[in-house]
Amino acid sequence: MRLIGMLDSPYVRRVAISLHLMGLRCHSEQVSVFRHFEAFAKINPVVKAPTLVTDDGLVLMDSTLILDYAERLVEPAFSLMPADVKDYGRAQRLIGLALAACEKSVQLVYERTLRPAEKQHQPWIDRVRGQMLAAYGALNAELGTGESWLFGARPLQADVTAAVVWRFATDMLADEITPTDYAALSRHAARAEALDAFRAYPPG
């Protein structure tokens, strides 16, 4: 399989790390939706990262849909989703919070880097910032004071997504995020970033 997209995208990195943890072989191709638009369009005309090209040549997009497909390829022992329905529901909540925080973080980064300053609308920026901080706050509270992974002895999808998103936020929005205000999330991300799967796919 081929994973298309830059690892500075938290969505691309989320997929790369997850596939690694699942034991699925995948070649990561660093193609930018900005700098390599035409090259990306030849693979996926929609030019959406991440894009996954399966061994059969099927082109998939959207990190959540790609990971849902990947879950169908692995044995239960390698799944990154809890088997217990109650744990599954909690995992979905945590992933939802992390992805909401990610969406708002990316919006703020794009607002700063792509939109001219004179066209930026401060009330909209304030609203997005508030949503982002609310999502990180809720995620931090959900993580609590635990020193282990969320659902057992190994990291699952909720662990991966929370850690990847937090790394993106602290790298790209350092002036908006105070890590000490989110101690549980910071500890969790630091633990995850020390894993081989995370170190194999560094952001940037």
Backbone as a chain_set.jsonl record, in Angstrom:
{"seq": "MRLIGMLDSPYVRRVAISLHLMGLRCHSEQVSVFRHFEAFAKINPVVKAPTLVTDDGLVLMDSTLILDYAERLVEPAFSLMPADVKDYGRAQRLIGLALAACEKSVQLVYERTLRPAEKQHQPWIDRVRGQMLAAYGALNAELGTGESWLFGARPLQADVTAAVVWRFATDMLADEITPTDYAALSRHAARAEALDAFRAYPPG", "coords": {"N": [[0.84, -1.196, 0.0], [0.3, 2.347, -0.473], [0.889, 5.363, 1.132], [-0.084, 8.565, 0.79], [0.986, 11.822, 1.288], [2.071, 14.55, 3.39], [3.967, 14.311, 6.391], [3.761, 16.393, 8.154], [1.159, 16.911, 8.36], [-1.313, 16.22, 10.701], [-3.269, 14.355, 10.22], [-2.275, 12.679, 8.219], [-0.028, 11.696, 9.552], [-1.25, 10.402, 11.686], [-2.449, 8.217, 10.389], [-0.184, 6.91, 9.299], [1.289, 6.111, 11.604], [-0.615, 4.507, 12.852], [-1.018, 2.409, 10.983], [1.49, 1.276, 11.115], [1.504, 0.34, 13.796], [-0.479, -1.543, 13.54], [0.793, -3.423, 12.1], [0.755, -3.381, 9.355], [2.109, -3.208, 6.185], [3.258, -0.369, 4.553], [4.078, 2.091, 2.198], [5.309, 5.244, 2.711], [4.747, 8.22, 1.07], [6.01, 11.316, 0.552], [4.235, 13.723, -0.432], [3.131, 16.886, -1.181], [0.107, 18.718, -0.719], [0.169, 21.313, -1.404], [2.771, 22.172, -2.478], [3.21, 20.189, -4.353], [1.002, 19.948, -6.049], [0.057, 19.196, -8.656], [1.326, 16.726, -9.048], [0.205, 15.284, -6.958], [-2.455, 15.334, -7.763], [-2.433, 13.587, -9.883], [-2.434, 11.166, -8.658], [-4.619, 11.243, -6.915], [-7.292, 12.924, -7.917], [-8.796, 14.625, -6.305], [-7.045, 15.667, -4.534], [-6.484, 15.285, -1.713], [-5.192, 14.918, 1.488], [-4.758, 12.575, 4.111], [-4.124, 10.263, 1.416], [-4.748, 6.969, 0.547], [-3.433, 4.376, -1.342], [-4.441, 1.302, -2.193], [-3.263, -2.144, -2.304], [-4.616, -3.187, -4.418], [-4.964, -1.042, -6.001], [-6.99, 0.687, -5.38], [-8.151, 3.89, -4.545], [-8.252, 5.598, -1.61], [-9.501, 8.022, 0.753], [-9.401, 10.411, 3.501], [-8.655, 10.281, 6.843], [-10.015, 8.851, 8.899], [-11.731, 7.126, 7.476], [-9.869, 5.669, 6.011], [-8.533, 4.353, 8.096], [-10.614, 2.851, 9.114], [-10.966, 1.086, 7.023], [-8.463, -0.192, 7.157], [-8.731, -1.516, 9.58], [-10.254, -3.658, 8.84], [-8.474, -5.312, 7.665], [-6.828, -6.545, 9.457], [-6.095, -8.993, 12.03], [-8.014, -9.537, 15.07], [-6.238, -9.25, 17.23], [-4.486, -7.303, 16.457], [-5.962, -5.09, 16.114], [-6.807, -1.642, 16.564], [-8.909, -0.744, 17.977], [-11.033, -0.994, 20.838], [-12.496, -4.102, 21.892], [-14.616, -4.477, 23.635], [-17.877, -3.177, 24.033], [-18.534, -0.976, 25.639], [-16.019, 0.166, 26.173], [-15.37, 0.685, 23.544], [-17.214, 2.683, 22.887], [-16.31, 4.748, 24.586], [-13.769, 5.102, 23.523], [-14.429, 6.095, 21.0], [-15.524, 8.532, 21.73], [-13.245, 9.855, 22.771], [-11.581, 9.886, 20.523], [-13.183, 11.441, 18.882], [-13.147, 13.914, 20.273], [-10.403, 14.503, 20.036], [-10.129, 14.699, 17.247], [-11.844, 16.826, 16.726], [-10.495, 18.873, 18.055], [-8.228, 18.816, 16.486], [-9.203, 19.574, 13.941], [-9.937, 22.264, 14.445], [-7.485, 23.294, 15.216], [-6.004, 23.035, 12.84], [-7.507, 24.74, 11.236], [-6.906, 27.227, 12.428], [-4.146, 27.365, 11.932], [-4.126, 27.415, 9.116], [-5.551, 29.763, 8.729], [-3.741, 31.645, 9.625], [-1.497, 31.224, 7.997], [-2.279, 31.089, 5.326], [-4.302, 32.931, 4.708], [-4.469, 36.353, 3.891], [-3.485, 38.936, 6.194], [-5.15, 41.196, 6.318], [-7.564, 40.201, 5.583], [-8.406, 38.522, 7.504], [-10.783, 37.488, 9.887], [-11.48, 38.517, 12.956], [-13.514, 37.854, 14.951], [-14.3, 35.326, 14.012], [-11.889, 33.891, 14.212], [-11.555, 33.983, 16.987], [-13.727, 32.452, 17.77], [-13.127, 29.914, 16.663], [-10.737, 29.414, 18.03], [-11.724, 29.227, 20.649], [-13.325, 26.927, 20.443], [-11.354, 25.04, 19.848], [-9.719, 25.098, 22.186], [-11.594, 24.274, 24.049], [-12.047, 21.644, 23.237], [-9.492, 20.506, 23.608], [-9.317, 20.865, 26.367], [-11.411, 19.231, 27.312], [-10.505, 16.76, 26.42], [-8.112, 16.515, 27.833], [-9.138, 16.362, 30.442], [-10.511, 13.94, 30.264], [-8.424, 12.152, 30.013], [-7.267, 12.108, 32.507], [-5.293, 11.137, 35.351], [-3.874, 8.936, 34.72], [-1.142, 6.683, 34.106], [-0.791, 4.818, 32.234], [-1.646, 3.204, 29.088], [-4.752, 3.938, 27.448], [-6.592, 1.831, 27.186], [-5.494, -0.572, 28.049], [-2.59, -2.689, 27.73], [-1.259, -1.806, 25.499], [-0.909, 0.874, 23.084], [-3.869, 2.167, 21.636], [-6.206, 3.293, 19.079], [-7.359, 5.667, 20.097], [-5.351, 6.545, 21.825], [-3.279, 7.031, 20.003], [-4.358, 9.01, 18.256], [-4.928, 11.159, 20.0], [-2.33, 11.776, 20.922], [-0.919, 12.415, 18.548], [-2.344, 14.63, 17.587], [-1.983, 16.46, 19.676], [0.793, 16.861, 19.564], [0.973, 18.159, 17.079], [-0.434, 20.528, 17.65], [1.123, 21.722, 19.699], [3.483, 22.095, 18.342], [2.776, 23.781, 16.201], [1.141, 25.798, 17.145], [2.23, 27.191, 19.314], [2.037, 29.608, 20.675], [-0.579, 29.71, 21.33], [-1.169, 27.569, 22.894], [-0.653, 26.319, 26.11], [1.297, 24.021, 27.435], [1.495, 23.194, 30.153], [-0.992, 23.68, 31.136], [-2.41, 21.556, 30.325], [-1.745, 19.023, 31.516], [-2.125, 16.192, 31.682], [-2.594, 15.459, 29.038], [-0.208, 16.291, 27.879], [1.64, 14.584, 29.175], [0.741, 12.131, 28.242], [1.151, 12.364, 25.459], [3.934, 12.648, 25.374], [4.754, 10.14, 26.284], [3.8, 8.552, 24.203], [5.223, 9.584, 21.996], [7.712, 8.567, 22.403], [7.669, 6.0, 21.508], [8.583, 3.471, 19.102], [7.001, 3.42, 16.768], [6.007, 6.013, 16.572], [8.369, 7.465, 16.454], [9.313, 6.598, 14.047], [7.87, 7.989, 12.218], [8.232, 10.993, 12.169], [6.94, 14.325, 12.651], [6.812, 16.92, 10.118]], "CA": [[0.0, 0.0, 0.0], [1.017, 3.619, -0.527], [0.256, 6.455, 1.879], [0.312, 9.795, 0.126], [0.762, 13.02, 2.094], [3.19, 14.985, 4.213], [3.824, 13.966, 7.805], [3.425, 17.556, 8.969], [-0.29, 16.825, 8.556], [-1.636, 15.262, 11.765], [-4.112, 13.299, 9.673], [-1.376, 11.741, 7.552], [0.814, 11.05, 10.577], [-2.133, 9.491, 12.417], [-2.601, 6.99, 9.605], [1.111, 6.233, 9.189], [1.599, 5.474, 12.883], [-1.609, 3.459, 13.095], [-0.717, 1.267, 10.125], [2.694, 0.668, 11.703], [1.101, -0.401, 14.992], [-1.289, -2.674, 13.096], [1.639, -4.373, 11.386], [0.463, -3.322, 7.927], [3.198, -2.599, 5.427], [2.785, 0.757, 3.75], [5.134, 3.011, 1.799], [4.919, 6.639, 2.907], [5.236, 9.09, 0.001], [5.88, 12.698, 0.995], [3.721, 14.557, -1.515], [2.425, 18.005, -0.571], [-1.071, 19.221, -1.422], [0.476, 22.681, -1.829], [3.951, 22.28, -3.338], [3.202, 19.162, -5.394], [-0.425, 19.799, -6.347], [-0.175, 18.45, -9.899], [1.748, 15.339, -8.826], [-0.808, 14.676, -6.091], [-3.679, 15.188, -8.545], [-2.302, 12.405, -10.742], [-2.746, 10.014, -7.808], [-5.99, 11.464, -6.448], [-7.701, 14.225, -8.461], [-9.363, 15.472, -5.262], [-5.874, 16.217, -3.841], [-6.804, 15.294, -0.28], [-4.269, 14.131, 2.296], [-4.031, 11.497, 3.46], [-4.695, 9.369, 0.42], [-4.176, 5.624, 0.588], [-3.61, 3.552, -2.533], [-4.36, -0.083, -1.743], [-2.525, -3.062, -3.175], [-5.446, -3.403, -5.599], [-5.047, 0.196, -6.755], [-8.119, 1.498, -4.947], [-7.713, 5.144, -3.929], [-9.095, 5.974, -0.478], [-9.111, 9.281, 1.386], [-9.924, 10.729, 4.83], [-7.935, 9.423, 7.782], [-10.911, 7.951, 9.624], [-12.2, 6.09, 6.559], [-8.716, 4.817, 5.724], [-8.285, 3.507, 9.258], [-11.719, 1.899, 9.181], [-10.608, 0.054, 6.038], [-7.322, -0.936, 7.69], [-9.208, -2.403, 10.644], [-10.797, -4.867, 8.205], [-7.363, -6.096, 7.124], [-6.009, -7.134, 10.512], [-6.704, -9.874, 13.023], [-8.413, -8.802, 16.273], [-5.103, -8.976, 18.116], [-3.775, -6.126, 15.97], [-6.911, -3.983, 15.997], [-6.554, -0.498, 17.441], [-10.165, -0.378, 18.619], [-11.397, -1.954, 21.886], [-13.54, -5.058, 21.535], [-15.758, -4.27, 24.528], [-18.705, -2.11, 23.481], [-18.429, 0.213, 26.494], [-14.719, 0.758, 25.879], [-15.439, 1.195, 22.17], [-17.91, 3.966, 22.94], [-15.418, 5.753, 25.181], [-12.709, 5.37, 22.547], [-14.988, 6.96, 19.959], [-15.631, 9.883, 22.29], [-11.904, 10.434, 22.848], [-11.14, 10.16, 19.148], [-13.975, 12.579, 18.422], [-12.591, 15.13, 20.881], [-9.089, 14.769, 19.448], [-10.297, 15.14, 15.862], [-12.428, 18.166, 16.776], [-9.379, 19.759, 18.381], [-7.351, 18.843, 15.311], [-9.851, 20.383, 12.907], [-9.853, 23.675, 14.806], [-6.064, 23.658, 15.178], [-5.643, 23.199, 11.434], [-8.157, 25.966, 10.762], [-6.136, 28.377, 12.9], [-2.876, 27.394, 11.198], [-4.409, 27.87, 7.75], [-5.952, 31.172, 8.8], [-2.531, 32.449, 9.808], [-0.475, 31.037, 6.964], [-2.802, 31.155, 3.968], [-5.176, 34.079, 4.477], [-3.811, 37.646, 4.172], [-3.869, 39.494, 7.496], [-6.248, 42.156, 6.186], [-8.799, 39.484, 5.311], [-8.727, 37.666, 8.639], [-11.953, 37.977, 10.632], [-11.135, 38.202, 14.339], [-14.556, 37.092, 15.658], [-14.243, 33.93, 13.581], [-10.69, 33.336, 14.813], [-11.832, 33.8, 18.415], [-14.661, 31.329, 17.91], [-12.384, 28.678, 16.385], [-9.81, 29.221, 19.147], [-12.503, 28.764, 21.787], [-13.695, 25.531, 20.193], [-10.131, 24.25, 19.949], [-9.311, 24.984, 23.585], [-12.611, 23.462, 24.738], [-11.805, 20.247, 22.885], [-8.284, 20.058, 24.313], [-9.627, 20.809, 27.783], [-12.218, 18.035, 27.57], [-9.644, 15.599, 26.208], [-7.195, 16.462, 28.978], [-9.906, 15.9, 31.594], [-10.823, 12.527, 30.058], [-7.218, 11.347, 30.202], [-7.063, 11.979, 33.945], [-3.927, 11.08, 35.878], [-3.324, 7.616, 34.435], [0.206, 6.59, 33.559], [-0.772, 3.708, 31.284], [-2.466, 3.463, 27.909], [-6.15, 4.146, 27.811], [-7.42, 0.625, 27.189], [-4.737, -1.789, 28.285], [-1.133, -2.738, 27.746], [-0.667, -1.219, 24.294], [-1.674, 2.031, 22.607], [-4.894, 1.957, 20.615], [-6.427, 4.451, 18.22], [-7.577, 6.874, 20.897], [-4.028, 6.966, 22.288], [-2.534, 7.55, 18.852], [-4.942, 10.25, 17.75], [-4.724, 12.216, 20.99], [-0.918, 12.157, 20.958], [-0.538, 13.051, 17.284], [-2.983, 15.948, 17.513], [-1.341, 17.34, 20.651], [2.104, 17.227, 19.025], [0.735, 19.161, 16.041], [-0.837, 21.793, 18.28], [2.235, 22.345, 20.425], [4.482, 22.501, 17.346], [2.305, 24.802, 15.265], [0.379, 26.854, 17.815], [2.879, 27.322, 20.626], [1.581, 30.825, 21.343], [-1.977, 29.518, 21.711], [-1.269, 26.404, 23.764], [0.266, 26.243, 27.245], [1.283, 22.598, 27.797], [1.288, 22.958, 31.587], [-2.434, 23.726, 31.401], [-2.964, 20.287, 29.851], [-0.678, 18.137, 31.992], [-2.399, 14.799, 31.342], [-2.412, 15.329, 27.594], [1.223, 16.424, 27.622], [2.288, 13.338, 29.607], [0.314, 11.07, 27.328], [1.825, 12.551, 24.171], [5.368, 12.381, 25.558], [4.901, 8.689, 26.354], [3.58, 8.017, 22.863], [6.28, 10.007, 21.08], [8.907, 7.764, 22.668], [7.504, 4.694, 20.876], [9.217, 3.314, 17.787], [6.054, 3.747, 15.699], [5.948, 7.475, 16.473], [9.691, 7.955, 16.032], [9.489, 6.236, 12.635], [7.145, 8.968, 11.395], [8.273, 12.304, 12.836], [6.249, 15.385, 11.883], [7.683, 17.88, 9.448]], "C": [[0.873, 1.244, 0.0], [0.213, 4.666, 0.243], [0.799, 7.757, 1.33], [-0.018, 10.984, 1.032], [1.951, 13.301, 2.993], [2.918, 14.678, 5.687], [3.639, 15.182, 8.705], [1.911, 17.692, 9.131], [-0.582, 15.824, 9.666], [-2.499, 14.11, 11.264], [-3.267, 12.236, 8.973], [-0.557, 10.974, 8.586], [-0.004, 10.051, 11.391], [-2.263, 8.158, 11.687], [-1.295, 6.217, 9.549], [1.451, 5.465, 10.463], [0.645, 4.315, 13.15], [-1.324, 2.223, 12.253], [0.511, 0.522, 10.638], [2.324, -0.199, 12.901], [0.257, -1.627, 14.643], [-0.448, -3.751, 12.404], [1.373, -4.422, 9.901], [1.582, -2.59, 7.198], [2.644, -1.529, 4.495], [3.955, 1.686, 3.445], [4.621, 4.44, 1.908], [5.567, 7.514, 1.835], [4.94, 10.544, 0.365], [5.521, 13.605, -0.183], [2.837, 15.63, -0.89], [1.219, 18.433, -1.406], [-0.852, 20.645, -1.915], [1.609, 22.712, -2.851], [3.937, 21.305, -4.508], [1.771, 18.898, -5.866], [-0.663, 18.925, -7.575], [0.215, 16.988, -9.752], [0.727, 14.6, -7.967], [-2.07, 14.396, -6.893], [-3.624, 13.981, -9.478], [-2.618, 11.125, -9.972], [-4.196, 10.065, -7.364], [-6.423, 12.847, -6.923], [-8.304, 15.175, -7.428], [-8.253, 16.186, -4.489], [-6.192, 16.4, -2.355], [-5.827, 14.374, 0.445], [-4.909, 13.815, 3.646], [-4.85, 10.809, 2.374], [-3.981, 8.03, 0.556], [-4.48, 4.919, -0.723], [-3.403, 2.108, -2.105], [-3.562, -0.927, -2.723], [-3.29, -3.352, -4.461], [-5.607, -2.14, -6.445], [-6.233, 1.065, -6.41], [-7.604, 2.734, -4.22], [-8.726, 5.554, -2.859], [-8.608, 7.291, 0.102], [-9.879, 9.468, 2.685], [-9.336, 9.743, 5.836], [-8.837, 8.423, 8.495], [-11.4, 6.818, 8.73], [-11.072, 5.139, 6.181], [-8.478, 3.855, 6.881], [-9.402, 2.487, 9.459], [-11.472, 0.755, 8.197], [-9.484, -0.826, 6.583], [-7.746, -1.914, 8.776], [-9.766, -3.71, 10.071], [-9.699, -5.792, 7.698], [-6.609, -6.878, 8.186], [-6.82, -8.067, 11.411], [-7.053, -9.059, 14.276], [-7.254, -8.43, 17.186], [-4.346, -7.72, 17.71], [-4.704, -4.921, 15.772], [-6.532, -2.866, 16.964], [-7.841, 0.033, 18.08], [-10.529, -1.421, 19.658], [-12.53, -2.868, 21.432], [-14.8, -4.852, 22.383], [-16.557, -3.046, 24.086], [-18.633, -0.832, 24.322], [-17.107, 0.928, 26.247], [-14.699, 1.361, 24.472], [-16.121, 2.562, 22.138], [-17.033, 5.057, 23.521], [-14.285, 6.102, 24.211], [-13.205, 6.315, 21.456], [-15.154, 8.39, 20.469], [-14.268, 10.563, 22.315], [-11.365, 10.782, 21.468], [-11.892, 11.364, 18.599], [-13.468, 13.905, 18.979], [-11.259, 15.505, 20.234], [-9.224, 15.285, 18.023], [-10.959, 16.512, 15.786], [-11.341, 19.194, 17.089], [-8.45, 19.914, 17.192], [-7.922, 19.739, 14.215], [-9.701, 21.869, 13.206], [-8.407, 24.159, 14.817], [-5.62, 23.923, 13.741], [-6.273, 24.465, 10.862], [-7.375, 27.197, 11.186], [-4.807, 28.492, 12.155], [-3.1, 27.907, 9.784], [-4.784, 29.35, 7.725], [-4.722, 32.065, 8.863], [-1.611, 32.406, 8.596], [-0.98, 31.242, 5.54], [-3.653, 32.391, 3.694], [-4.427, 35.378, 4.797], [-4.353, 38.272, 5.458], [-5.077, 40.417, 7.397], [-7.591, 41.481, 5.922], [-9.19, 38.538, 6.45], [-9.824, 38.309, 9.483], [-11.793, 37.564, 12.093], [-12.243, 37.476, 15.096], [-14.562, 35.609, 15.276], [-13.032, 33.226, 14.197], [-10.923, 33.045, 16.296], [-12.759, 32.604, 18.654], [-13.934, 29.995, 17.699], [-11.42, 28.371, 17.531], [-10.552, 28.682, 20.371], [-12.92, 27.311, 21.648], [-12.487, 24.613, 20.368], [-9.744, 24.019, 21.408], [-10.319, 24.172, 24.39], [-12.384, 21.98, 24.475], [-10.562, 19.714, 23.588], [-8.538, 19.942, 25.819], [-10.417, 19.558, 28.136], [-11.374, 16.77, 27.416], [-8.676, 15.419, 27.372], [-7.905, 15.921, 30.215], [-10.23, 14.41, 31.485], [-9.611, 11.638, 30.321], [-6.897, 11.147, 31.676], [-5.596, 11.92, 34.324], [-3.256, 9.745, 35.587], [-1.952, 7.667, 33.792], [0.327, 5.444, 32.563], [-1.58, 4.099, 30.05], [-3.939, 3.389, 28.281], [-6.953, 2.857, 27.978], [-6.606, -0.661, 27.361], [-3.245, -1.614, 28.146], [-0.479, -2.115, 26.524], [-1.512, -0.042, 23.82], [-2.666, 1.64, 21.52], [-5.169, 3.286, 19.898], [-6.656, 5.747, 18.995], [-6.257, 7.429, 21.412], [-3.261, 7.655, 21.163], [-3.057, 8.917, 18.437], [-4.724, 11.402, 18.717], [-3.28, 12.704, 20.974], [-0.489, 12.893, 19.708], [-1.096, 14.472, 17.206], [-2.308, 16.93, 18.477], [0.043, 17.771, 20.17], [1.954, 18.304, 17.954], [0.429, 20.514, 16.665], [0.337, 22.477, 18.958], [3.358, 22.764, 19.485], [4.05, 23.746, 16.586], [1.612, 25.987, 15.927], [0.927, 27.088, 19.217], [2.406, 28.552, 21.385], [0.127, 30.733, 21.801], [-2.137, 28.454, 22.798], [-0.225, 26.488, 24.875], [0.254, 24.811, 27.758], [1.025, 22.324, 29.272], [-0.185, 23.038, 31.979], [-3.124, 22.416, 31.031], [-1.974, 19.176, 30.217], [-0.9, 16.688, 31.587], [-2.154, 14.539, 29.864], [-0.934, 15.411, 27.224], [1.977, 15.159, 28.015], [1.983, 12.203, 28.638], [1.069, 11.171, 26.0], [3.313, 12.248, 24.282], [5.629, 10.88, 25.604], [4.768, 8.07, 24.965], [4.731, 8.351, 21.918], [7.575, 9.226, 21.284], [8.837, 6.386, 22.005], [8.154, 4.656, 19.501], [8.289, 3.736, 16.656], [5.944, 5.25, 15.496], [7.273, 8.013, 15.958], [9.947, 7.634, 14.567], [8.83, 7.246, 11.701], [7.106, 10.316, 12.093], [7.542, 13.36, 11.998], [7.254, 16.307, 11.204], [8.655, 17.224, 8.511]], "O": [[2.032, 1.208, 0.416], [-0.988, 4.829, 0.027], [2.0, 8.019, 1.396], [-1.153, 11.135, 1.485], [2.733, 12.407, 3.315], [1.785, 14.774, 6.159], [3.385, 15.026, 9.899], [1.437, 18.49, 9.94], [-0.139, 14.679, 9.582], [-2.463, 13.013, 11.822], [-3.515, 11.039, 9.119], [-0.414, 9.755, 8.501], [0.49, 8.98, 11.745], [-2.194, 7.096, 12.306], [-1.29, 4.999, 9.73], [1.854, 4.303, 10.404], [1.064, 3.258, 13.623], [-1.384, 1.103, 12.761], [0.565, -0.708, 10.6], [2.777, -1.339, 13.011], [0.276, -2.626, 15.361], [-0.929, -4.857, 12.155], [1.725, -5.401, 9.242], [1.948, -1.474, 7.568], [1.69, -1.759, 3.751], [4.732, 2.026, 4.337], [3.627, 4.804, 1.28], [6.791, 7.544, 1.709], [3.783, 10.951, 0.471], [6.393, 14.176, -0.838], [1.901, 15.317, -0.154], [1.291, 18.504, -2.633], [-1.607, 21.131, -2.757], [1.434, 23.217, -3.96], [4.57, 21.552, -5.535], [1.381, 17.746, -6.057], [-1.491, 18.016, -7.539], [-0.473, 16.105, -10.264], [0.422, 13.434, -8.217], [-2.691, 13.346, -6.729], [-4.662, 13.417, -9.822], [-3.021, 10.122, -10.561], [-4.914, 9.067, -7.424], [-5.961, 13.851, -6.379], [-8.326, 16.387, -7.638], [-8.506, 17.211, -3.855], [-6.17, 17.511, -1.824], [-5.652, 13.213, 0.075], [-5.531, 14.684, 4.257], [-6.08, 10.778, 2.409], [-2.756, 7.975, 0.667], [-5.628, 4.866, -1.163], [-2.304, 1.734, -1.696], [-3.23, -0.485, -3.823], [-2.695, -3.718, -5.474], [-6.291, -2.15, -7.469], [-6.469, 2.077, -7.07], [-6.717, 2.633, -3.373], [-9.891, 5.82, -3.153], [-7.436, 7.639, -0.039], [-10.871, 8.785, 2.943], [-9.497, 8.53, 5.702], [-8.457, 7.266, 8.674], [-11.478, 5.671, 9.172], [-11.293, 3.936, 6.047], [-8.247, 2.666, 6.662], [-9.151, 1.376, 9.928], [-11.74, -0.406, 8.507], [-9.542, -2.051, 6.484], [-7.192, -3.008, 8.886], [-9.751, -4.743, 10.741], [-9.972, -6.937, 7.339], [-5.834, -7.777, 7.861], [-8.039, -7.95, 11.536], [-6.456, -8.01, 14.517], [-7.297, -7.393, 17.848], [-3.639, -7.133, 18.529], [-4.27, -3.863, 15.316], [-6.003, -3.119, 18.046], [-7.856, 1.123, 18.652], [-10.36, -2.615, 19.41], [-13.412, -2.454, 20.679], [-15.916, -5.033, 21.897], [-15.981, -1.997, 23.796], [-18.666, 0.271, 23.776], [-17.074, 2.152, 26.125], [-14.092, 2.407, 24.239], [-15.667, 3.479, 21.454], [-17.011, 6.175, 23.005], [-13.893, 7.264, 24.098], [-12.488, 7.226, 21.041], [-14.946, 9.346, 19.723], [-14.148, 11.723, 21.921], [-10.768, 11.84, 21.27], [-11.305, 12.212, 17.926], [-13.371, 14.896, 18.256], [-11.014, 16.67, 19.923], [-8.512, 16.209, 17.629], [-10.665, 17.285, 14.874], [-11.276, 20.252, 16.463], [-7.947, 21.004, 16.92], [-7.209, 20.558, 13.636], [-9.371, 22.65, 12.313], [-8.134, 25.307, 14.466], [-4.944, 24.914, 13.464], [-5.638, 25.181, 10.088], [-7.195, 28.119, 10.39], [-4.391, 29.591, 11.789], [-2.341, 28.748, 9.304], [-4.389, 30.091, 6.825], [-4.674, 33.117, 8.226], [-1.022, 33.417, 8.212], [-0.191, 31.537, 4.642], [-3.715, 32.851, 2.554], [-3.816, 35.491, 5.86], [-5.539, 38.149, 5.765], [-5.931, 40.425, 8.284], [-8.638, 42.119, 6.025], [-10.197, 37.835, 6.358], [-9.798, 39.509, 9.756], [-11.953, 36.39, 12.428], [-11.937, 36.54, 15.835], [-14.801, 34.745, 16.121], [-13.143, 32.088, 14.654], [-10.534, 31.99, 16.797], [-12.591, 31.849, 19.612], [-14.114, 29.058, 18.478], [-11.294, 27.222, 17.955], [-10.06, 27.782, 21.051], [-12.877, 26.551, 22.615], [-12.592, 23.542, 20.965], [-9.474, 22.89, 21.817], [-9.937, 23.457, 25.317], [-12.513, 21.157, 25.38], [-10.573, 18.597, 24.107], [-8.032, 19.027, 26.468], [-10.133, 18.899, 29.136], [-11.515, 15.824, 28.191], [-8.452, 14.301, 27.837], [-7.341, 15.114, 30.953], [-10.226, 13.697, 32.489], [-9.751, 10.51, 30.794], [-6.318, 10.128, 32.053], [-4.756, 12.568, 33.7], [-2.195, 9.447, 36.137], [-1.642, 8.581, 33.028], [1.425, 5.134, 32.101], [-2.131, 5.198, 29.982], [-4.304, 2.834, 29.317], [-7.871, 2.787, 28.795], [-6.999, -1.718, 26.866], [-2.699, -0.541, 28.405], [0.736, -1.915, 26.511], [-2.703, 0.028, 24.124], [-2.343, 0.882, 20.606], [-4.453, 4.269, 20.09], [-6.19, 6.808, 18.58], [-6.059, 8.644, 21.435], [-2.674, 8.72, 21.352], [-2.288, 9.866, 18.284], [-4.374, 12.505, 18.298], [-3.031, 13.909, 21.008], [0.228, 13.89, 19.79], [-0.395, 15.401, 16.804], [-2.089, 18.091, 18.133], [0.425, 18.927, 20.35], [2.729, 19.261, 17.928], [0.98, 21.533, 16.246], [0.525, 23.684, 18.807], [4.108, 23.69, 19.794], [4.85, 24.653, 16.354], [1.51, 27.06, 15.332], [0.171, 27.173, 20.185], [2.377, 28.543, 22.616], [-0.344, 31.574, 22.567], [-3.127, 28.448, 23.53], [0.956, 26.705, 24.604], [-0.688, 24.412, 28.444], [0.399, 21.319, 29.609], [-0.582, 22.528, 33.027], [-4.283, 22.196, 31.383], [-1.44, 18.487, 29.348], [0.049, 16.015, 31.185], [-1.575, 13.52, 29.489], [-0.468, 14.678, 26.352], [2.855, 14.707, 27.279], [2.861, 11.423, 28.269], [1.567, 10.169, 25.486], [3.891, 11.65, 23.375], [6.608, 10.399, 25.032], [5.529, 7.175, 24.598], [5.163, 7.507, 21.134], [8.444, 9.234, 20.411], [9.843, 5.679, 21.947], [8.262, 5.678, 18.823], [8.737, 4.347, 15.686], [5.802, 5.713, 14.364], [7.298, 8.915, 15.121], [10.722, 8.331, 13.911], [9.193, 7.344, 10.529], [6.049, 10.738, 12.561], [7.535, 13.284, 10.77], [8.39, 16.454, 11.653], [9.456, 17.909, 7.874]]}, "num_chains": 1, "name": "protein.A"}
